[in-house]
Protein backbone atom coordinates (compact mmCIF):
# COMPACT_ATOMS: atom_id res chain seq x y z
CA UNK A 1 0.00 0.00 0.00
CA UNK A 2 1.18 3.49 -0.81
CA UNK A 3 1.36 5.33 2.50
CA UNK A 4 0.48 8.98 3.07
CA UNK A 5 4.12 9.62 4.01
CA UNK A 6 5.32 8.19 0.69
CA UNK A 7 2.84 10.33 -1.21
CA UNK A 8 3.86 13.49 0.66
CA UNK A 9 7.60 12.99 0.21
CA UNK A 10 7.23 11.72 -3.39
CA UNK A 11 9.83 9.07 -2.66
CA UNK A 12 9.75 5.52 -1.36
CA UNK A 13 12.14 4.45 1.37
CA UNK A 14 11.64 0.84 0.30
CA UNK A 15 14.79 -0.29 -1.53
CA UNK A 16 12.89 -2.78 -3.68
CA UNK A 17 10.34 -0.19 -4.82
CA UNK A 18 13.16 2.23 -5.71
CA UNK A 19 14.86 -0.55 -7.69
CA UNK A 20 11.62 -1.30 -9.58
CA UNK A 21 11.12 2.41 -10.29
CA UNK A 22 14.69 2.69 -11.60
CA UNK A 23 14.12 -0.34 -13.84
CA UNK A 24 10.94 1.17 -15.28
CA UNK A 25 12.68 4.47 -16.00
CA UNK A 26 15.65 2.70 -17.63
CA UNK A 27 13.54 0.32 -19.74
CA UNK A 28 12.35 0.85 -23.28
CA UNK A 29 9.85 -2.01 -23.13
CA UNK A 30 7.60 -2.86 -20.19
CA UNK A 31 5.82 -6.20 -20.23
CA UNK A 32 3.03 -7.12 -17.84
CA UNK A 33 1.51 -10.60 -17.63
CA UNK A 34 -1.38 -11.19 -15.24
CA UNK A 35 -4.64 -13.06 -14.72
CA UNK A 36 -8.07 -11.46 -14.86
CA UNK A 37 -9.20 -10.99 -11.27
CA UNK A 38 -12.83 -9.88 -11.14
CA UNK A 39 -12.37 -7.90 -14.38
CA UNK A 40 -9.30 -6.16 -13.00
CA UNK A 41 -5.65 -6.68 -12.18
CA UNK A 42 -4.88 -8.71 -9.05
CA UNK A 43 -4.59 -6.51 -5.94
CA UNK A 44 -0.89 -7.28 -5.55
CA UNK A 45 -0.17 -6.01 -9.07
CA UNK A 46 -2.34 -2.93 -8.53
CA UNK A 47 -0.42 -2.16 -5.34
CA UNK A 48 2.87 -2.55 -7.20
CA UNK A 49 1.66 -0.16 -9.90
CA UNK A 50 0.52 2.37 -7.28
CA UNK A 51 3.95 2.36 -5.64
CA UNK A 52 6.14 2.16 -8.75
CA UNK A 53 4.24 4.20 -11.38
CA UNK A 54 3.96 7.17 -9.07
CA UNK A 55 4.37 10.94 -9.39
CA UNK A 56 7.97 11.71 -10.29
CA UNK A 57 8.34 8.35 -12.05
CA UNK A 58 5.37 7.91 -14.41
CA UNK A 59 3.98 11.45 -14.43
CA UNK A 60 4.34 14.79 -12.72
CA UNK A 61 2.46 18.06 -12.33
CA UNK A 62 3.74 21.39 -13.66
CA UNK A 63 2.54 24.87 -12.98
CA UNK A 64 3.04 27.81 -10.72
CA UNK A 65 1.94 27.55 -7.12
CA UNK A 66 -1.77 28.33 -6.63
CA UNK A 67 -2.49 27.82 -10.35
CA UNK A 68 -4.02 24.95 -12.21
CA UNK A 69 -1.37 22.26 -12.76
CA UNK A 70 -0.82 20.35 -15.96
CA UNK A 71 0.00 16.66 -15.94
CA UNK A 72 3.28 15.80 -17.63
CA UNK A 73 3.79 12.17 -18.69
CA UNK A 74 7.31 10.99 -17.82
CA UNK A 75 7.42 7.61 -19.57
CA UNK A 76 6.99 8.82 -23.14
CA UNK A 77 8.77 6.69 -25.70
CA UNK A 78 8.37 3.51 -23.65
CA UNK A 79 6.42 0.63 -25.12
CA UNK A 80 3.92 -1.30 -23.00
CA UNK A 81 2.89 -4.90 -23.70
CA UNK A 82 0.14 -6.49 -21.61
CA UNK A 83 -0.88 -10.16 -21.68
CA UNK A 84 -3.93 -11.20 -19.64
CA UNK A 85 -5.37 -14.64 -19.00
CA UNK A 86 -8.99 -15.24 -18.06
CA UNK A 87 -11.36 -18.13 -17.46
CA UNK A 88 -14.10 -16.15 -19.19
CA UNK A 89 -15.05 -17.09 -22.75
CA UNK A 90 -14.13 -15.08 -25.84
CA UNK A 91 -17.74 -13.92 -26.07
CA UNK A 92 -17.60 -12.47 -22.54
CA UNK A 93 -14.27 -10.62 -22.16
CA UNK A 94 -13.51 -8.62 -18.99
CA UNK A 95 -13.93 -5.12 -20.46
CA UNK A 96 -12.45 -2.96 -17.69
CA UNK A 97 -8.95 -4.46 -17.91
CA UNK A 98 -8.11 -3.20 -21.38
CA UNK A 99 -9.44 0.26 -20.52
CA UNK A 100 -7.36 0.27 -17.35
CA UNK A 101 -4.15 -0.46 -19.28
CA UNK A 102 -5.01 2.12 -21.95
CA UNK A 103 -5.43 4.69 -19.18
CA UNK A 104 -2.14 3.71 -17.49
CA UNK A 105 -0.33 4.05 -20.81
CA UNK A 106 -1.94 7.37 -21.73
CA UNK A 107 -1.46 8.90 -18.29
CA UNK A 108 2.22 8.01 -18.14
CA UNK A 109 2.99 8.61 -21.81
CA UNK A 110 3.71 4.99 -22.71
CA UNK A 111 2.53 3.52 -25.98
CA UNK A 112 0.31 0.47 -25.43
CA UNK A 113 1.79 -1.61 -28.24
CA UNK A 114 -0.07 -4.80 -27.48
CA UNK A 115 -2.94 -5.86 -25.27
CA UNK A 116 -3.67 -9.57 -25.60
CA UNK A 117 -6.43 -11.42 -23.78
CA UNK A 118 -6.19 -15.20 -23.63
CA UNK A 119 -9.71 -16.48 -22.91
CA UNK A 120 -11.19 -19.68 -21.53
CA UNK A 121 -7.99 -20.60 -19.70
CA UNK A 122 -9.66 -23.20 -17.50
CA UNK A 123 -10.78 -25.21 -20.53
CA UNK A 124 -7.65 -24.73 -22.63
CA UNK A 125 -5.29 -27.60 -23.28
CA UNK A 126 -1.53 -27.67 -23.24
CA UNK A 127 -1.27 -27.02 -27.01
CA UNK A 128 -3.36 -23.88 -26.76
CA UNK A 129 -1.40 -22.61 -23.75
CA UNK A 130 1.90 -23.27 -25.51
CA UNK A 131 0.61 -21.36 -28.54
CA UNK A 132 -0.24 -18.39 -26.28
CA UNK A 133 3.23 -18.51 -24.72
CA UNK A 134 4.85 -18.66 -28.15
CA UNK A 135 2.74 -15.77 -29.39
CA UNK A 136 3.65 -13.60 -26.40
CA UNK A 137 7.31 -14.57 -26.68
CA UNK A 138 7.36 -13.82 -30.42
CA UNK A 139 5.73 -10.41 -29.86
CA UNK A 140 8.31 -9.43 -27.26
CA UNK A 141 11.23 -10.85 -29.27
CA UNK A 142 10.15 -8.81 -32.27
CA UNK A 143 9.76 -5.68 -30.14
CA UNK A 144 13.22 -6.11 -28.66
CA UNK A 145 14.82 -6.72 -32.06
CA UNK A 146 13.06 -3.61 -33.47
CA UNK A 147 14.77 -1.58 -30.76
C-alpha positions in Angstrom: 0.0 0.0 0.0 1.2 3.5 -0.8 1.4 5.3 2.5 0.5 9.0 3.1 4.1 9.6 4.0 5.3 8.2 0.7 2.8 10.3 -1.2 3.9 13.5 0.7 7.6 13.0 0.2 7.2 11.7 -3.4 9.8 9.1 -2.7 9.8 5.5 -1.4 12.1 4.5 1.4 11.6 0.8 0.3 14.8 -0.3 -1.5 12.9 -2.8 -3.7 10.3 -0.2 -4.8 13.2 2.2 -5.7 14.9 -0.6 -7.7 11.6 -1.3 -9.6 11.1 2.4 -10.3 14.7 2.7 -11.6 14.1 -0.3 -13.8 10.9 1.2 -15.3 12.7 4.5 -16.0 15.7 2.7 -17.6 13.5 0.3 -19.7 12.4 0.8 -23.3 9.9 -2.0 -23.1 7.6 -2.9 -20.2 5.8 -6.2 -20.2 3.0 -7.1 -17.8 1.5 -10.6 -17.6 -1.4 -11.2 -15.2 -4.6 -13.1 -14.7 -8.1 -11.5 -14.9 -9.2 -11.0 -11.3 -12.8 -9.9 -11.1 -12.4 -7.9 -14.4 -9.3 -6.2 -13.0 -5.7 -6.7 -12.2 -4.9 -8.7 -9.0 -4.6 -6.5 -5.9 -0.9 -7.3 -5.6 -0.2 -6.0 -9.1 -2.3 -2.9 -8.5 -0.4 -2.2 -5.3 2.9 -2.6 -7.2 1.7 -0.2 -9.9 0.5 2.4 -7.3 3.9 2.4 -5.6 6.1 2.2 -8.8 4.2 4.2 -11.4 4.0 7.2 -9.1 4.4 10.9 -9.4 8.0 11.7 -10.3 8.3 8.3 -12.1 5.4 7.9 -14.4 4.0 11.4 -14.4 4.3 14.8 -12.7 2.5 18.1 -12.3 3.7 21.4 -13.7 2.5 24.9 -13.0 3.0 27.8 -10.7 1.9 27.6 -7.1 -1.8 28.3 -6.6 -2.5 27.8 -10.3 -4.0 24.9 -12.2 -1.4 22.3 -12.8 -0.8 20.4 -16.0 0.0 16.7 -15.9 3.3 15.8 -17.6 3.8 12.2 -18.7 7.3 11.0 -17.8 7.4 7.6 -19.6 7.0 8.8 -23.1 8.8 6.7 -25.7 8.4 3.5 -23.7 6.4 0.6 -25.1 3.9 -1.3 -23.0 2.9 -4.9 -23.7 0.1 -6.5 -21.6 -0.9 -10.2 -21.7 -3.9 -11.2 -19.6 -5.4 -14.6 -19.0 -9.0 -15.2 -18.1 -11.4 -18.1 -17.5 -14.1 -16.2 -19.2 -15.1 -17.1 -22.7 -14.1 -15.1 -25.8 -17.7 -13.9 -26.1 -17.6 -12.5 -22.5 -14.3 -10.6 -22.2 -13.5 -8.6 -19.0 -13.9 -5.1 -20.5 -12.5 -3.0 -17.7 -9.0 -4.5 -17.9 -8.1 -3.2 -21.4 -9.4 0.3 -20.5 -7.4 0.3 -17.3 -4.2 -0.5 -19.3 -5.0 2.1 -22.0 -5.4 4.7 -19.2 -2.1 3.7 -17.5 -0.3 4.1 -20.8 -1.9 7.4 -21.7 -1.5 8.9 -18.3 2.2 8.0 -18.1 3.0 8.6 -21.8 3.7 5.0 -22.7 2.5 3.5 -26.0 0.3 0.5 -25.4 1.8 -1.6 -28.2 -0.1 -4.8 -27.5 -2.9 -5.9 -25.3 -3.7 -9.6 -25.6 -6.4 -11.4 -23.8 -6.2 -15.2 -23.6 -9.7 -16.5 -22.9 -11.2 -19.7 -21.5 -8.0 -20.6 -19.7 -9.7 -23.2 -17.5 -10.8 -25.2 -20.5 -7.7 -24.7 -22.6 -5.3 -27.6 -23.3 -1.5 -27.7 -23.2 -1.3 -27.0 -27.0 -3.4 -23.9 -26.8 -1.4 -22.6 -23.8 1.9 -23.3 -25.5 0.6 -21.4 -28.5 -0.2 -18.4 -26.3 3.2 -18.5 -24.7 4.8 -18.7 -28.1 2.7 -15.8 -29.4 3.7 -13.6 -26.4 7.3 -14.6 -26.7 7.4 -13.8 -30.4 5.7 -10.4 -29.9 8.3 -9.4 -27.3 11.2 -10.8 -29.3 10.1 -8.8 -32.3 9.8 -5.7 -30.1 13.2 -6.1 -28.7 14.8 -6.7 -32.1 13.1 -3.6 -33.5 14.8 -1.6 -30.8 
